[in-house]
Amino acid sequence: MRLPEGNAEADDQYSYESPLMHSSRRALLSLALLLSVSSALATPGLDELSEQLKSASDFRVRVSAALQLGKSLTGDAAPPLEAALDDSNASVRAAAAAALKNLGDQAALPVLKAHRSDKSEAVRAQVTAAIKSLEEERITGAKPKVLIKIGIMKNESGVKSKKIESELADSSRRKLSALPGVRVLAADGSGPSVDSSAGKPGSVPMVMVTGNVSELTALRQGRSITYSASVEYVLHTMPEQAIAAKVSGRASATASERETQDASALAEIRRSVLEAAIASALRRAPPALLAAARL
């Protein structure tokens, strides 16, 4: 899944700050994002795995990093895996091809096809298998790794507006649906036959995601107004609905003096701040989803 553009810099595996630039009705805003994720995960994060795959001196570490990236549910894992198709070690190249196959990101097809003539027979075989799998999925539709049921979305910010809950639900559904390997069930819980078997041995695991807007404030500072939003998601293992992980995100933006005179611009800024808080929380959702799905 991709964040709004900005110079994001990770402080550790589960938090970062990023200046986010957003254009709103003739205005250029500087949005500061703060993401925190809490879960019982002990696996390396995407950035750490990507760095291991790129720079680890031991090829076995690079192989392990490639395979772990292939188990993720984020398209952000594809670029380092594609780069690893040029690794000096054949085992790493084969692992990268296998990981791209497992990731299920069909955007990797052109890169894979460019490596069909790898000098290693084992790598060529793995690249061919990955291409075949991804092309078949493009025609028939890939079987999801995780089903997501959108649960209750609450607005506990103190701002009385049903629109906030609908914005949270709609944005969450869009962003979760964009994750590779994920299928979000319809609002009524219906879906293809694969959905009805969730929870049974060999079936696609289901995770319920509930959300809450815990803060949505407007603080006047001199002649400007700073909007802040905080969002938290709880991931539940199904069918028992046990809490498996939590992810949370926060964002803020400051409106200029001129923007404070424009009601439409202020409404757009508030919406953008909420959207950015949702994006920051869901950026680290993939490993939490895998944990909740027991994958």
DOLOLUM-563272 format. One record per residue (C-alpha): residue in one letter; x, y, z. Coordinates in steps of 0.02 Angstrom, whole numbers, padded with zeros to 5 digits, always signed. Layout:
BEGIN
AXYZ ...
This chain:
BEGIN
M+00000+00000+00000 R+00074+00188-00046 L+00075+00343+00071 P+00041+00523+00015 E+00198+00596-00061 G+00327+00668+00056 N+00501+00645+00127 A+00460+00502+00245 E+00598+00447+00361 A+00581+00296+00474 D+00634+00317+00656 D+00609+00133+00696 Q+00509-00015+00636 Y+00342+00052+00696 S+00352+00241+00690 Y+00400+00380+00575 E+00375+00564+00542 S+00348+00633+00369 P+00315+00808+00299 L+00169+00788+00178 M+00135+00915+00043 H-00046+00933-00008 S-00123+01055-00132 S-00295+01117-00082 R-00385+01257-00172 R-00234+01359-00222 A-00144+01317-00059 L+00010+01213-00026 L-00001+01132+00145 S+00135+01051+00248 L+00064+00896+00333 A+00163+00813+00472 L+00122+00628+00489 L+00156+00525+00642 L+00124+00339+00634 S+00130+00218+00776 V+00089+00034+00765 S+00072-00083+00911 S+00060-00270+00888 A+00141-00430+00943 L+00247-00438+00786 A+00429-00484+00803 T+00472-00497+00618 P+00581-00366+00533 G+00493-00222+00449 L+00486-00189+00263 D+00629-00064+00267 E+00742-00182+00364 L+00704-00329+00251 S+00733-00222+00097 E+00902-00167+00164 Q+00951-00346+00207 L+00904-00402+00032 K+01008-00263-00044 S+01161-00259+00067 A+01183-00415+00175 S+01351-00497+00141 D+01284-00672+00179 F+01179-00734+00032 R+01075-00838+00153 V+01017-00680+00240 R+00970-00607+00071 V+00873-00765+00026 S+00779-00759+00191 A+00739-00574+00168 A+00671-00606-00008 L+00558-00746+00051 Q+00491-00642+00195 L+00453-00497+00079 G+00357-00618-00031 K+00245-00661+00116 S+00195-00480+00143 L+00034-00400+00082 T+00108-00240+00017 G+00155-00187-00158 D+00301-00091-00082 A+00391-00259-00069 A+00398-00277-00258 P+00536-00150-00302 P+00671-00227-00190 L+00624-00401-00252 E+00633-00345-00433 A+00805-00271-00401 A+00860-00435-00321 L+00831-00524-00487 D+01003-00453-00531 D+01087-00515-00372 S+01258-00596-00395 N+01198-00756-00310 A+01082-00875-00404 S+00993-00932-00245 V+00946-00752-00206 R+00884-00723-00384 A+00778-00881-00375 A+00709-00830-00206 A+00665-00658-00273 A+00569-00735-00419 A+00477-00854-00302 A+00436-00709-00187 L+00364-00605-00330 K+00256-00754-00377 N+00194-00768-00198 L+00167-00581-00184 G+00047-00589-00330 D+00087-00416-00396 Q+00057-00426-00584 A+00151-00263-00610 A+00309-00369-00590 L+00276-00464-00751 P+00382-00352-00866 V+00534-00365-00751 L+00515-00553-00734 K+00502-00574-00922 A+00662-00474-00943 H+00751-00607-00836 R+00691-00762-00928 S+00867-00787-00997 D+00956-00793-00830 K+01118-00893-00840 S+01058-01010-00701 E+00939-01149-00751 A+00860-01148-00577 V+00827-00962-00587 R+00755-00976-00762 A+00636-01111-00701 Q+00579-01005-00554 V+00557-00850-00662 T+00455-00951-00787 A+00345-01019-00647 A+00317-00844-00578 I+00269-00776-00749 K+00149-00919-00779 S+00067-00898-00610 L+00046-00710-00624 E-00024-00722-00801 E-00149-00855-00748 E-00203-00746-00602 R-00228-00601-00720 I-00347-00706-00824 T-00439-00803-00690 G-00422-00688-00540 A-00303-00724-00398 K-00363-00816-00244 P-00341-00696-00097 K-00225-00732+00048 V-00336-00641+00172 L-00519-00593+00174 I-00562-00432+00264 K-00728-00394+00342 I-00753-00210+00381 G-00827-00197+00554 I-00895-00050+00652 M-00817+00119+00612 K-00839+00244+00753 N-00816+00430+00775 E-00765+00465+00954 S-00679+00629+00915 G-00815+00736+00992 V-00858+00812+00823 K-01040+00768+00793 S-01050+00715+00612 K-01103+00550+00535 K-01002+00601+00383 I-00842+00566+00478 E-00889+00384+00505 S-00933+00362+00322 E-00770+00444+00268 L-00674+00326+00383 A-00765+00173+00317 D-00751+00222+00133 S-00567+00270+00142 S-00523+00115+00242 R-00610+00003+00116 R-00520+00085-00031 K-00347+00074+00047 L-00368-00104+00110 S-00436-00160-00060 A-00279-00093-00142 L-00168-00215-00046 P-00108-00364-00150 G-00174-00530-00087 V-00320-00449+00003 R-00505-00459-00036 V-00623-00345+00059 L-00797-00416+00078 A-00948-00316+00023 A-01033-00209+00155 D-01166-00343+00180 G-01033-00477+00206 S-01073-00564+00042 G-00944-00623-00082 P-00886-00769-00191 S-00896-00947-00129 V-00719-00935-00060 D-00786-00817+00073 S-00912-00936+00147 S-00780-01063+00196 A-00673-00941+00295 G-00623-01014+00462 K-00622-01195+00401 P-00462-01295+00376 G-00379-01249+00211 S-00492-01099+00183 V-00442-00918+00160 P-00424-00839+00332 M-00534-00691+00375 V-00490-00538+00478 M-00615-00412+00542 V-00556-00231+00546 T-00642-00104+00657 G-00593+00079+00663 N-00609+00234+00769 V-00575+00419+00741 S-00514+00463+00915 E-00465+00643+00878 L-00518+00774+00752 T-00477+00948+00817 A-00453+01124+00751 L-00337+01231+00856 R-00318+01416+00817 Q-00139+01477+00833 G-00133+01663+00803 R-00206+01691+00630 S-00190+01511+00572 I-00283+01351+00616 T-00202+01181+00644 Y-00309+01028+00609 S-00261+00862+00690 A-00332+00687+00669 S-00297+00521+00754 V-00361+00353+00693 E-00347+00181+00770 Y-00388+00012+00695 V-00414-00151+00788 L-00385-00314+00692 H-00486-00463+00750 T-00448-00645+00712 M-00604-00731+00646 P-00719-00815+00681 E-00687-00793+00868 Q-00662-00604+00849 A-00511-00606+00964 I-00407-00447+00958 A-00244-00487+00867 A-00164-00317+00835 K-00190-00130+00834 V-00125+00001+00713 S-00142+00187+00737 G-00097+00343+00641 R-00098+00531+00666 A-00088+00679+00549 S-00098+00868+00560 A-00102+01017+00442 T-00097+01205+00467 A-00210+01319+00365 S-00145+01491+00322 E-00233+01651+00372 R-00309+01669+00199 E-00372+01489+00201 T-00460+01517+00366 Q-00575+01636+00276 D-00630+01502+00152 A-00753+01376+00225 S-00733+01258+00076 A-00544+01257+00091 L-00554+01221+00278 A-00673+01076+00247 E-00553+01004+00118 I-00406+01023+00238 R-00501+00931+00375 R-00544+00792+00253 S-00364+00781+00194 V-00298+00771+00371 L-00417+00627+00411 E-00366+00540+00249 A-00182+00560+00293 A-00209+00490+00468 I-00296+00338+00392 A-00154+00314+00267 S-00022+00325+00403 A-00111+00194+00508 L-00138+00073+00364 R+00041+00088+00302 R+00092-00042+00431 A-00068-00143+00418 P+00001-00285+00308 P+00109-00372+00440 A-00029-00348+00568 L-00154-00425+00448 L-00041-00576+00423 A-00026-00597+00611 A-00215-00584+00633 A-00240-00710+00493 R-00112-00826+00575 L-00007-00830+00416 
